[in-house]
Amino acid sequence: MTVSVLNKIAYLQNRRDEVPNQELAKELAGTKNKKGIKEIAENLWSQDKNIQFDCVKVLYEIGYVDPDLIADYVDDFLRLLKNKHNRLVWGGMLALSTIAGLKPKAIYENLETIYSTMQEGSVITIDNGIKVLSKLASDNVEYNKKIFPFLIDHLKNCRPKDVAQHSESIVQAVNPSNKNEFVSVLKQREVAMSPSQIARIKRLYKKIE
């Protein structure tokens, strides 16, 4: 008889902290337990939102360690972006950020969903949406042409305190044809940045020289 790994999630352990979920993710990733991961992924659609919350946490924690193990659930993560629960939305986007390099085509086909989710989304959703888009834009020329203007527009308009962090994600999508535009926007934003943020930006300039 197979033991259910679902029983190890925080909620079913009567725990309010995330440690059981992190430990389960580590265990599943370490043993490459695909059957256990499948059980967790299936319970993204549990009737109990607490189970859903823990399951998405376990999955994106696995994604940090070994994204290959959760890449096949890309459609589930995309579906989560349309969920009414914000925690599932940002959890889905976070999971997508770990597998964007592995499933660029599937995610690119849902570009408008990514855009609209970011426009309505929380800080975590936006941060990870930028990571998703930047990875896609670094995948090939076609994706870059489509996505880079969105990323530049975001850099022009995001909160000053987010410019450095988001630029560090976007830099992977910078190439000889768009480098000048990227630098130009950052130069314009420098006036509103702190010295430490400007230092981070200057490191990016060196990276793309």
PyMOL commands that set and color helices and strands:
alter all, ss='L'
color gray80, all
select helices_A, chain A and resi 6-8+11-13+19-31+34-45+49-65+67-69+71-80+86-99+104-108+111-120+123-137+141-157+160-173+179-192+195-207
alter helices_A, ss='H'
color red, helices_A
deselect
rebuild
show_as cartoon
